[in-house]
Amino acid sequence: MELQQMRYVVAVAETGGFTRAAERCHVVQSALSHQVARLEKELGARLFDRTSRSVRLTAAGEAFVPVARQALEAAERARAEVAAATGEVRGRLAVGAISTVAAVDLARELGAFRTRCPQVRISLQTEMSDQLIERVRQGALDVAFVGLAPAARTVGVREKELARGELVGVVPSGHPLAEREWTTLARMARETFVDFTAGSAARRQRDDAFRAAGLTSEVAFEVTTVEFLAKLVRAGLGVGMVPEAIASELAGLHIVRVRPAPARTERVVWSGLGPSPAAAAFLAGLGVDTA
């Protein structure tokens, strides 16, 4: 069993096909398919169900891929640790962030880090908080910036709170609340909402506040990004509640403070096993003590 074979299997699982996996790994498809077949023969089990239209993990594949990711991460970590021992920060820095991150200027911080550590390969992806935390837990991401309710607890990762704030209402022009500076949570409960996906950390911040006040609300439109939320609110399809720190950036919407206001925290999370050398250097630049 070779690391390259593991890398190919993970690529197929993540891209959903052998052609896309080969493109990602910069090899011809036939070579990638041959190596996956060799690994399946060695393991004595098929890792993928292949049809003319799709490629899906088998039960054996579902069991294999998380462990393969860990092995690849361990190998990458070993190379980075050796480089760090010689005074050079190398390897990768895979960062995840919610679309509403406001506690740090992420573009500026990543740019500064690239200047300090030019040998590190940097990547960034945007997702919901729960998915980002899981990807950090699995080792697919090194660092993630997430937004959670103050009482929320994370498992399998380490974290530091970066900021604490409130959610505010955002309404379109011409809405009855557009001329008001503040309103009550009970008044907001009478509106139709555009909100984040049910069950997500972003959604729970508002749901928990409504539940604590004995209120319910109608959510007609579910989204995964604040940009799409703002677009639907501008179209008059509903109202939204977003972090106060980014509400002013949503052009064409009116901000309404709400009492009692749903609270949220922004946190940075990293591996429960400790940060890689690149992640440690990046977090140190943010003033985060990982000791």
C-alpha positions in Angstrom: 0.0 0.0 0.0 1.5 3.3 -1.1 0.7 6.9 -0.1 0.2 7.7 -3.8 -2.5 5.1 -4.0 -4.2 6.5 -1.0 -4.0 10.0 -2.5 -5.7 8.7 -5.7 -8.5 7.1 -3.7 -9.2 10.2 -1.7 -9.2 12.3 -4.9 -11.7 10.0 -6.5 -13.9 10.1 -3.4 -13.8 13.9 -3.2 -14.2 14.7 -6.9 -16.8 12.0 -7.6 -15.0 10.5 -10.6 -11.8 9.1 -12.0 -11.4 11.8 -14.7 -11.7 14.7 -12.3 -9.4 12.9 -9.8 -6.8 12.4 -12.5 -6.9 16.1 -13.4 -6.5 17.0 -9.8 -3.6 14.7 -9.3 -2.0 15.7 -12.7 -1.8 12.1 -14.0 -3.5 10.3 -16.9 -6.8 8.6 -15.9 -5.5 5.1 -16.9 -2.6 5.4 -14.5 -4.8 6.5 -11.7 -7.4 3.8 -12.4 -4.6 1.1 -12.5 -3.2 2.2 -9.1 -6.7 2.2 -7.5 -7.3 -1.3 -8.9 -4.0 -2.5 -7.6 -4.9 -1.2 -4.1 -8.3 -2.8 -4.2 -6.6 -6.1 -5.1 -4.2 -5.8 -2.2 -7.0 -5.0 0.2 -9.3 -7.7 -1.2 -12.2 -5.4 -1.5 -13.7 -2.9 -3.9 -13.5 0.7 -2.8 -15.8 2.1 -5.5 -19.0 1.0 -7.3 -18.5 2.2 -10.8 -21.3 2.8 -13.4 -21.3 4.6 -16.7 -22.8 7.6 -14.9 -21.4 7.7 -11.4 -18.7 6.5 -9.0 -19.7 5.8 -5.4 -17.8 4.6 -2.4 -18.6 1.0 -1.2 -18.9 0.2 2.5 -15.2 -0.7 2.4 -14.4 2.6 0.7 -16.4 4.5 3.3 -14.2 2.8 5.9 -11.0 3.3 4.0 -11.1 7.0 3.0 -11.1 8.6 6.5 -8.1 6.5 7.5 -6.3 7.3 4.2 -6.8 11.0 4.8 -5.2 10.6 8.2 -2.3 8.7 6.7 -1.7 11.4 4.1 -2.0 14.1 6.7 0.5 12.3 8.9 3.0 12.0 6.1 2.5 15.7 5.2 2.9 16.6 8.9 6.1 14.5 9.1 7.7 16.4 6.2 6.6 19.7 7.7 8.0 18.9 11.1 11.4 17.9 9.7 11.5 21.2 7.7 10.5 23.1 10.9 13.3 21.5 12.8 15.7 23.0 10.4 14.1 26.5 10.8 11.9 26.5 7.7 8.1 26.5 7.7 6.9 24.4 4.8 3.9 22.1 3.9 0.4 23.2 3.5 -2.0 25.6 5.2 -5.6 24.6 4.4 -8.0 27.2 5.8 -11.7 27.2 6.1 -14.0 30.1 6.8 -17.7 31.0 7.1 -18.9 33.6 4.7 -19.7 35.9 7.6 -16.2 35.9 9.2 -15.5 39.4 10.5 -13.2 39.0 13.5 -10.2 39.0 11.3 -9.3 40.4 7.9 -8.7 37.0 6.4 -7.4 38.2 3.0 -4.9 40.5 4.7 -3.8 37.8 7.1 -3.3 35.2 4.4 -1.4 37.7 2.3 0.9 38.5 5.2 1.4 34.8 6.0 2.4 34.1 2.4 5.0 36.9 2.6 6.4 35.4 5.8 6.3 31.8 4.8 6.5 31.6 1.0 7.2 27.8 1.0 3.8 27.0 2.4 1.0 26.0 0.0 -2.1 28.0 1.0 -5.7 27.1 0.2 -9.1 28.5 1.3 -12.6 27.2 1.2 -15.9 28.6 2.4 -18.5 26.4 4.2 -20.9 26.3 7.1 -19.4 26.1 10.6 -20.4 22.5 11.3 -18.9 21.2 8.0 -15.7 23.2 8.7 -15.3 21.9 12.2 -15.7 18.3 10.9 -13.1 18.9 8.2 -10.7 20.2 10.8 -11.4 17.1 12.9 -10.8 14.8 9.9 -7.5 16.6 9.0 -8.8 18.0 5.7 -8.4 21.5 7.0 -5.7 22.9 9.3 -7.5 26.0 10.6 -11.1 27.2 10.4 -12.9 30.4 11.3 -16.5 29.6 12.5 -19.5 31.3 14.0 -21.3 29.6 16.9 -23.8 30.3 19.7 -22.0 31.2 22.9 -23.0 28.0 24.6 -22.0 25.7 21.7 -19.3 23.2 22.4 -16.9 21.7 19.9 -15.5 18.2 20.0 -12.2 16.8 18.7 -10.7 20.2 18.0 -9.0 23.0 19.9 -10.3 26.5 19.7 -10.0 30.2 20.7 -12.8 32.8 20.8 -11.9 35.7 18.6 -15.0 38.0 19.0 -18.5 38.1 20.5 -21.4 40.0 19.0 -25.1 40.0 18.2 -27.3 39.3 15.3 -29.3 42.2 13.8 -32.3 42.3 11.5 -31.9 43.2 7.8 -35.0 44.3 5.8 -35.5 45.6 2.3 -36.4 49.2 1.3 -40.1 49.9 1.8 -40.5 47.4 4.6 -42.4 48.6 7.7 -39.3 48.1 9.8 -37.0 49.9 7.5 -37.6 53.3 9.2 -37.1 51.9 12.7 -33.7 51.7 14.6 -34.8 48.8 16.7 -37.6 46.3 17.3 -38.5 43.3 19.5 -37.8 39.7 18.8 -41.6 39.2 19.1 -42.1 41.7 16.3 -39.5 39.9 14.1 -41.3 36.6 14.7 -44.3 37.9 12.7 -42.1 38.1 9.5 -41.2 35.5 6.9 -37.5 34.7 7.1 -34.7 34.0 4.7 -32.3 32.0 6.8 -29.4 29.6 6.8 -30.0 25.8 6.4 -31.9 24.1 9.2 -29.6 22.5 11.7 -26.6 24.6 10.8 -24.7 26.5 13.5 -25.6 29.8 11.8 -29.3 28.9 12.0 -29.1 27.7 15.6 -27.9 31.1 16.7 -31.3 32.6 15.8 -33.4 29.6 16.6 -32.0 29.3 20.1 -32.9 33.0 20.8 -36.5 32.6 19.5 -36.9 29.3 21.4 -35.7 30.9 24.7 -38.2 33.7 24.2 -41.0 31.2 23.6 -41.3 32.3 19.9 -41.5 30.5 16.6 -40.8 31.8 13.1 -41.5 30.9 9.5 -38.5 30.2 7.3 -39.5 30.1 3.7 -36.1 30.3 2.1 -32.9 28.5 3.2 -29.5 29.5 2.0 -25.8 28.7 2.6 -24.2 32.1 2.1 -24.9 35.5 3.4 -24.6 37.0 -0.1 -27.6 34.9 -1.3 -29.5 35.7 1.9 -29.1 39.4 1.2 -30.1 39.0 -2.4 -33.4 37.3 -1.5 -34.1 39.9 1.2 -33.5 42.7 -1.3 -36.1 41.0 -3.5 -38.6 41.4 -0.8 -39.0 37.7 -0.2 -38.4 37.9 3.6 -36.3 39.4 6.3 -33.0 38.1 7.7 -30.8 38.2 10.7 -27.1 38.4 10.3 -24.0 39.3 12.4 -23.9 43.0 13.2 -20.2 43.1 12.1 -21.1 42.4 8.5 -24.6 43.8 8.2 -23.3 47.2 7.1 -21.6 45.6 4.1 -24.9 44.3 2.7 -25.8 47.2 0.3 -29.5 48.0 -0.2 -30.7 46.6 3.1 -31.7 48.4 6.3 -30.4 47.3 9.7 -32.8 46.9 12.6 -31.4 46.2 16.1 -33.4 43.5 17.9 -34.1 43.1 21.6 -33.4 40.6 23.1 -30.7 40.1 20.5 -29.4 36.6 19.5 -25.7 36.3 20.5 -22.9 34.7 18.6 -19.2 34.1 18.9 -16.5 33.8 16.2 -13.9 31.3 16.9 -10.8 29.8 15.2 -10.4 26.1 15.5 -7.5 23.7 14.8 -6.7 20.1 15.2 -7.1 18.5 18.6 -3.7 16.8 18.1 -2.1 20.3 17.9 -1.4 22.5 14.9 1.0 21.7 12.1 4.1 23.9 11.8 2.4 26.0 9.1 -0.9 26.3 11.1 1.1 27.2 14.3 2.9 29.9 12.4 -0.3 31.3 10.9 -2.1 31.3 14.3 0.9 32.9 16.0 0.5 35.8 13.5 -3.0 36.2 14.7 -1.8 36.3 18.3 -3.4 32.9 19.1 -1.4 30.9 21.7 -1.7 27.2 20.7 0.4 25.9 23.6 
